[in-house]
Amino acid sequence: MSPTPRTSTTTSPSSTSAPRTRTEPSSSAPRTPLTAKGRGRRVFDLEWSDADFEAVAARQSAEEERAARTGRPVLVCDTDALATTVWQERYLGRTTDAVHILANAMPPRALYLLTDHEGVPFHDDGLRDGEELRPWMTERFRKVLSGRGVPWLEVRGDRSTRLRLALEAVDRLLEEGWRLAAPLG
């Protein structure tokens, strides 16, 4: 079975092995308390807990591992346990050791793609929130990715330009060969 390079895309709201960093609660981290009530809930109706973020990171990691074992040449994920640390910070003002442990346990990524929020329209589909938080989130993802020393590319421009840049980056990785990840299984 060929190894599967993992490419994670980290997008601004609306759309690794390195030294461990822990984010302490910060008054600069935007916080919105949420509560859940009945059917037709929106993201604004949810109250998040540390256990929720731990479950999200664990489930995402397990699903990635399952998908990677199918032997496809590329696995693209729109989030991962590392991104979950940023979302936990956004909603709870801190990150926990449990979520950091899951993020640190992830197989190496071949590339992270970060979508700059500039020029990307905000579409509230009931799952998105915080249009005003987009600059903060984009900058936070930049800092987290830079601090991890992982390969990442920020894509900017209109939709077709961002897609072209992302595909070109993945194509370059594939041209380099299968040294991207250790074999599975």
C-alpha positions, 0 to 999 in steps of 0.5 A, spaced: 500 500 500 502 506 498 503 511 503 498 517 503 500 524 504 496 528 508 494 535 506 490 539 511 486 545 509 485 550 514 480 556 513 478 562 516 471 562 519 467 561 513 469 557 509 505 535 526 511 534 530 514 540 533 515 543 540 508 543 544 505 550 545 500 551 549 495 557 549 493 560 555 486 564 556 487 571 553 483 577 553 484 578 546 481 571 544 474 573 542 469 569 546 462 567 545 458 563 550 453 559 546 447 554 549 443 548 545 436 548 545 431 544 541 431 543 533 433 547 528 439 549 532 444 554 529 452 555 532 449 560 536 445 556 540 451 551 542 455 551 549 461 548 547 466 544 553 473 542 553 470 535 552 467 537 546 473 539 543 477 533 545 471 529 542 472 533 535 479 532 535 479 524 537 474 523 532 477 527 526 484 523 527 480 517 527 477 518 521 483 521 518 487 514 519 481 510 517 481 514 510 488 514 509 488 506 510 484 506 503 491 507 499 489 513 495 494 518 493 492 524 497 488 525 503 485 532 504 482 534 510 478 541 511 480 541 519 484 536 524 486 536 531 491 542 530 485 546 527 481 544 533 486 547 538 485 554 535 477 553 535 477 551 542 481 557 544 476 561 540 470 558 543 473 557 550 479 562 551 484 557 552 486 550 549 487 544 553 493 539 554 488 533 552 487 537 545 494 538 544 496 531 545 491 529 540 494 535 535 501 532 537 500 525 535 497 526 528 502 523 523 506 529 519 502 533 514 505 534 507 502 541 507 497 545 510 493 550 506 490 556 509 485 561 506 486 568 507 479 571 509 480 577 505 476 577 499 472 571 501 465 573 502 462 571 509 456 566 508 452 565 514 449 558 513 447 557 520 454 553 522 458 559 521 459 565 526 463 571 527 464 574 521 468 580 525 473 574 528 475 572 521 482 577 521 483 574 528 482 567 526 486 568 520 492 571 524 491 565 529 492 560 524 498 563 521 501 564 528 500 556 530 502 554 523 508 558 523 510 556 530 509 548 529 514 549 523 510 545 519 509 546 511 504 551 509 501 555 504 496 561 504 492 562 498 489 568 496 485 571 491 478 569 488 475 562 488 479 560 482 485 563 484 485 560 491 483 553 487 489 553 482 494 555 487 492 549 492 492 544 486 499 547 484 501 546 491 499 539 491 501 537 484 508 539 486 508 535 492 506 529 488 511 530 483 516 529 489 514 522 490 512 518 496 517 520 501 511 524 504 509 519 509 511 513 512 507 507 509 501 505 513 499 498 516 
